[in-house]
Amino acid sequence: MVLHEKYVCSILHQACAILKTLPNYNRIDLSTLRHIFIIGDLHGQLADLLHIFNANGLPAIDNPYIFNGDFVDRGRNSVEVILLLMVALILYPSSVFLNR
């Protein structure tokens, strides 16, 4: 399935507006969280990201994630990976942390 470019542009514009307000690294108060998933380098591997979400659940207010850089640097599905991360950030800006 191909996502129409108007939706891609909308996702990128919304995510850009959020990212402009955030620092390159995050300080998170862990005392208020039951748990948090810390994800290392995805390298554009969509299958890995989908496996992580399948095993641990999608990002949500009660299911936060930290993604530590190297989101899309060499994988075949880098565009899909970054779009999924951007949508997650848009939907749950207080539960998805992108260290860049």
Secondary structure, DSSP 8 states (H G I E B T S, - for coil): ----HHHHHHHHHHHHHHHHTS-SS----GGG-S--EEE---TT-HHHHHHHHHHH---BTTB-EEEES-SSSS-TTHHHHHHHHHHHHHH-TTTEEEE-
